């Protein structure tokens, strides 16, 4: 599953510490999150129940220290909640983006009408400024932040 991804060999070493079913689940998680880092693989291993880990040889150093059961359970809950949020955002992103694009186009078309622009400038100056900002938006989505001076 991960053959066409930019995984390091150390990630596969971490995955080998899990049984086959958990390896597939972990690979699905990594693909779903587009995160193929060693830290993410270690987090998945830390959240893996002992029953799904391969009986490992004596580990030493940092690999030997595993978080207590309560921390693992909390990490599992947080990961499940995060995955639910990501799926929810993925499902609604396209529709929301379409609605925002149509709304931006509509506002730009309204501002092209001089009578509407004149009325707004006379009666609702604060709205006119905000509508002009909306109409000038080139792309809807995250914008790169300007470098600090």
C-alpha positions as CSV (number, residue, x, y, z in Angstrom):
1,X,0.0,0.0,0.0
2,X,2.9,2.4,0.7
3,X,5.1,1.4,-2.2
4,X,4.4,4.6,-4.1
5,X,4.7,6.9,-1.2
6,X,7.7,8.8,0.2
7,X,8.1,6.6,3.3
8,X,11.5,6.1,4.8
9,X,12.7,2.7,5.7
10,X,12.5,3.5,9.4
11,X,8.7,3.9,9.0
12,X,8.6,0.3,7.7
13,X,10.6,-0.8,10.8
14,X,8.0,0.7,13.0
15,X,5.2,-0.9,11.0
16,X,6.9,-4.3,11.4
17,X,6.3,-4.0,15.1
18,X,2.6,-4.4,14.5
19,X,0.6,-7.4,13.4
20,X,-0.5,-7.6,9.8
21,X,-4.1,-6.3,10.3
22,X,-2.8,-3.3,12.3
23,X,-0.2,-2.6,9.6
24,X,-2.9,-2.3,7.0
25,X,-4.9,0.0,9.4
26,X,-1.8,2.1,10.0
27,X,-1.1,2.3,6.2
28,X,-4.7,3.4,5.7
29,X,-4.3,6.1,8.3
30,X,-1.0,7.4,6.8
31,X,-2.5,7.5,3.3
32,X,-5.7,9.1,4.5
33,X,-3.7,11.8,6.3
34,X,-1.0,12.1,3.6
35,X,1.5,11.9,6.4
36,X,4.3,9.4,5.9
37,X,6.7,10.6,8.6
38,X,8.5,8.5,11.2
39,X,6.9,10.5,14.0
40,X,3.3,9.7,12.7
41,X,4.2,6.0,12.4
42,X,5.5,6.1,16.0
43,X,2.4,7.8,17.2
44,X,0.3,5.1,15.5
45,X,2.4,2.4,17.2
46,X,2.0,4.1,20.5
47,X,-1.8,4.1,20.1
48,X,-1.8,0.5,19.1
49,X,-3.1,-1.9,21.8
50,X,-0.5,-4.5,23.0
51,X,-2.7,-7.3,21.5
52,X,-1.9,-5.9,18.0
53,X,1.8,-5.6,18.5
54,X,4.2,-8.3,17.5
55,X,6.0,-9.9,20.4
56,X,9.2,-7.7,20.1
57,X,12.7,-8.6,21.2
58,X,13.9,-6.6,24.1
59,X,13.8,-3.0,23.1
60,X,16.2,-0.5,24.5
61,X,16.4,3.2,24.8
62,X,13.6,5.4,23.6
63,X,11.8,2.6,21.9
64,X,11.4,0.7,25.2
65,X,9.4,3.5,26.8
66,X,5.7,3.3,26.0
67,X,3.1,5.6,27.3
68,X,0.8,4.4,30.1
69,X,-2.6,2.9,29.1
70,X,-4.6,6.0,29.9
71,X,-2.4,8.1,27.6
72,X,-2.8,5.6,24.8
73,X,-6.6,5.5,25.3
74,X,-6.7,9.3,25.2
75,X,-4.5,9.4,22.1
76,X,-6.8,6.9,20.4
77,X,-9.9,9.0,21.2
78,X,-8.2,12.2,20.0
79,X,-7.1,10.5,16.8
80,X,-10.6,9.1,16.1
81,X,-12.1,12.6,16.7
82,X,-9.5,14.2,14.4
83,X,-10.2,11.7,11.7
84,X,-13.9,12.4,12.0
85,X,-13.3,16.1,11.7
86,X,-11.0,15.7,8.7
87,X,-13.6,13.5,6.9
88,X,-16.3,16.1,7.6
89,X,-14.3,18.9,6.2
90,X,-13.3,16.9,3.1
91,X,-17.0,16.1,2.5
92,X,-18.2,19.7,2.7
93,X,-15.1,21.6,1.2
94,X,-16.1,21.3,-2.4
95,X,-19.7,22.4,-1.8
96,X,-18.6,25.3,0.5
97,X,-16.0,26.4,-2.0
98,X,-18.6,26.5,-4.8
99,X,-21.0,28.5,-2.7
100,X,-18.3,31.0,-1.8
101,X,-17.2,31.4,-5.4
102,X,-20.8,32.0,-6.6
103,X,-21.4,34.5,-3.8
104,X,-18.1,36.3,-4.7
105,X,-19.2,36.5,-8.3
106,X,-22.6,37.8,-7.3
107,X,-21.1,40.6,-5.1
108,X,-18.7,41.6,-7.9
109,X,-21.6,41.8,-10.4
110,X,-23.6,44.0,-8.0
111,X,-20.7,46.3,-7.5
112,X,-20.4,46.7,-11.3
113,X,-23.8,48.5,-11.1
114,X,-23.0,52.1,-10.5
115,X,-26.4,52.8,-9.0
116,X,-25.9,50.1,-6.3
117,X,-22.4,51.3,-5.6
118,X,-23.5,54.9,-5.2
119,X,-26.4,53.9,-2.9
120,X,-24.0,51.8,-0.7
121,X,-21.5,54.6,-0.6
122,X,-24.2,57.0,0.6
123,X,-26.1,54.8,3.0
124,X,-23.8,51.9,4.0
125,X,-20.2,52.9,3.5
126,X,-18.9,50.2,5.8
127,X,-20.7,47.5,3.7
128,X,-19.3,48.9,0.5
129,X,-15.7,48.5,1.7
130,X,-16.3,44.9,2.8
131,X,-18.1,44.0,-0.5
132,X,-15.2,45.5,-2.4
133,X,-12.7,43.3,-0.5
134,X,-14.9,40.2,-1.2
135,X,-15.1,41.1,-4.9
136,X,-11.3,41.5,-5.2
137,X,-10.6,38.0,-3.9
138,X,-8.8,36.0,-6.6
139,X,-8.9,32.5,-5.1
140,X,-10.9,31.1,-2.2
141,X,-8.8,29.0,0.1
142,X,-5.9,29.4,2.5
143,X,-3.7,32.4,1.4
144,X,0.0,32.4,2.1
145,X,0.9,34.8,4.9
146,X,2.9,37.9,4.0
147,X,6.5,37.7,5.4
148,X,7.0,39.8,8.5
149,X,9.2,42.9,8.2
